[in-house]
Amino acid sequence: FDIIKENQTVFKHNRTGCEGVTLHDLWSFCRRKDTYQSQVVVYLHSKGSFHDSTGQKQLREYLTKGALSEECLTLPNQCNVCSTRISPLPHLHVPGIMWASRCDYVSRLVDPLAFE
């Protein structure tokens, strides 16, 4: 985790698991009463590690750097989510699924485990 900056904390690191469980933990954290709703949280994962290649490694690093960028960590008030790339088609989504957001937005979303 040499990319973690001084003012950041790794909440949890799972060597195995699925996105739903990790996203649920992040969602639950944001819904806790002792969590500042203005707090920025970041979702990262091991994108492409099951089929590792130079291209996958470069994509993973690119997405991670974007989600941990100063621009994402100081998310403007008019934004809900920040990522290396946000695409409007075929529906609004974050390709690569690595992003930063504030807890006030994350806590209003549906529990990720409801989709499994």
Secondary structure by P-SEA (a helix, b strand, c coil): ccccccccccccccccccaaaaaaaaaaaaacccccccbbbbbbcccccccccaaaaaaaaaaaaaaaccccccccccccccccccccccccccccccccccaaaaaacccccccc
